[in-house]
Amino acid sequence: MRNYCNLTDSSMEDKANGSVDTKSPVENGQLPDPANWGVADVVNYFKATGFEEQATAFQDQEIDGKSLLLMTRNDVLTGLSIKLGPALKIYEYHVKQLQTQHLKSNAS
């Protein structure tokens, strides 16, 4: 199981206007590759990136790393039963980026 809690600069930062800046944890200058993650790794990743409440949806749906890499935007927005705002951020700033990183690392 990976520990993303040590990546303090990678967590969500509250801005003065109350909005939140989402950032992805970075390992050695790039996003981690979730291909071999278990469900607990996926849950810990989303908890570490500031989605503590939404992370339980990944646990409930038994989303492991391979499943995460296969998720579509629609899966995240409707299949996890989480609020639209966080779901959009999770997909755009995390799932999509992890998928892109995985494809790039496997293409080289």
Contacts in CASP RR format, 6 or more apart in sequence:
PFRMAT RR
TARGET T0000
AUTHOR 0000-0000-0000
METHOD contacts of the structure
MODEL  1
MRNYCNLTDSSMEDKANGSVDTKSPVENGQLPDPANWGVADVVNYFKATG
FEEQATAFQDQEIDGKSLLLMTRNDVLTGLSIKLGPALKIYEYHVKQLQT
QHLKSNAS
1 38 0 8 1.000
1 40 0 8 1.000
1 41 0 8 1.000
1 44 0 8 1.000
2 32 0 8 1.000
2 37 0 8 1.000
2 41 0 8 1.000
2 44 0 8 1.000
2 45 0 8 1.000
3 44 0 8 1.000
3 48 0 8 1.000
4 10 0 8 1.000
4 25 0 8 1.000
4 44 0 8 1.000
4 45 0 8 1.000
4 47 0 8 1.000
4 48 0 8 1.000
4 49 0 8 1.000
5 44 0 8 1.000
5 47 0 8 1.000
5 48 0 8 1.000
7 25 0 8 1.000
7 26 0 8 1.000
7 48 0 8 1.000
9 23 0 8 1.000
10 23 0 8 1.000
10 24 0 8 1.000
10 25 0 8 1.000
10 26 0 8 1.000
10 48 0 8 1.000
10 49 0 8 1.000
11 23 0 8 1.000
11 48 0 8 1.000
11 49 0 8 1.000
11 50 0 8 1.000
12 20 0 8 1.000
12 21 0 8 1.000
12 22 0 8 1.000
12 23 0 8 1.000
12 49 0 8 1.000
12 50 0 8 1.000
13 20 0 8 1.000
13 21 0 8 1.000
13 23 0 8 1.000
14 20 0 8 1.000
15 21 0 8 1.000
22 49 0 8 1.000
22 50 0 8 1.000
22 89 0 8 1.000
22 93 0 8 1.000
22 94 0 8 1.000
23 49 0 8 1.000
23 93 0 8 1.000
24 31 0 8 1.000
24 49 0 8 1.000
24 93 0 8 1.000
24 94 0 8 1.000
24 97 0 8 1.000
24 98 0 8 1.000
25 31 0 8 1.000
25 32 0 8 1.000
25 45 0 8 1.000
25 48 0 8 1.000
25 49 0 8 1.000
26 32 0 8 1.000
30 101 0 8 1.000
30 105 0 8 1.000
31 97 0 8 1.000
31 98 0 8 1.000
31 101 0 8 1.000
32 45 0 8 1.000
32 98 0 8 1.000
32 101 0 8 1.000
33 98 0 8 1.000
33 101 0 8 1.000
33 102 0 8 1.000
33 105 0 8 1.000
34 41 0 8 1.000
34 42 0 8 1.000
34 45 0 8 1.000
34 65 0 8 1.000
34 68 0 8 1.000
34 69 0 8 1.000
34 98 0 8 1.000
34 102 0 8 1.000
35 65 0 8 1.000
35 66 0 8 1.000
35 69 0 8 1.000
35 102 0 8 1.000
36 65 0 8 1.000
37 45 0 8 1.000
37 64 0 8 1.000
37 65 0 8 1.000
37 68 0 8 1.000
38 64 0 8 1.000
38 65 0 8 1.000
39 58 0 8 1.000
39 59 0 8 1.000
39 62 0 8 1.000
39 63 0 8 1.000
39 64 0 8 1.000
40 59 0 8 1.000
41 64 0 8 1.000
41 65 0 8 1.000
42 58 0 8 1.000
42 63 0 8 1.000
42 64 0 8 1.000
42 65 0 8 1.000
42 68 0 8 1.000
43 55 0 8 1.000
43 56 0 8 1.000
43 58 0 8 1.000
43 59 0 8 1.000
44 55 0 8 1.000
45 94 0 8 1.000
46 52 0 8 1.000
46 54 0 8 1.000
46 55 0 8 1.000
46 58 0 8 1.000
46 90 0 8 1.000
46 94 0 8 1.000
47 55 0 8 1.000
49 94 0 8 1.000
51 86 0 8 1.000
51 89 0 8 1.000
51 90 0 8 1.000
53 86 0 8 1.000
54 80 0 8 1.000
54 82 0 8 1.000
54 86 0 8 1.000
54 87 0 8 1.000
54 90 0 8 1.000
57 80 0 8 1.000
57 81 0 8 1.000
57 82 0 8 1.000
58 68 0 8 1.000
58 80 0 8 1.000
61 79 0 8 1.000
61 80 0 8 1.000
63 71 0 8 1.000
68 95 0 8 1.000
68 98 0 8 1.000
69 98 0 8 1.000
69 99 0 8 1.000
69 102 0 8 1.000
71 91 0 8 1.000
71 95 0 8 1.000
71 99 0 8 1.000
73 91 0 8 1.000
73 96 0 8 1.000
76 87 0 8 1.000
76 90 0 8 1.000
76 91 0 8 1.000
76 95 0 8 1.000
77 84 0 8 1.000
77 87 0 8 1.000
77 88 0 8 1.000
77 91 0 8 1.000
80 87 0 8 1.000
82 90 0 8 1.000
END
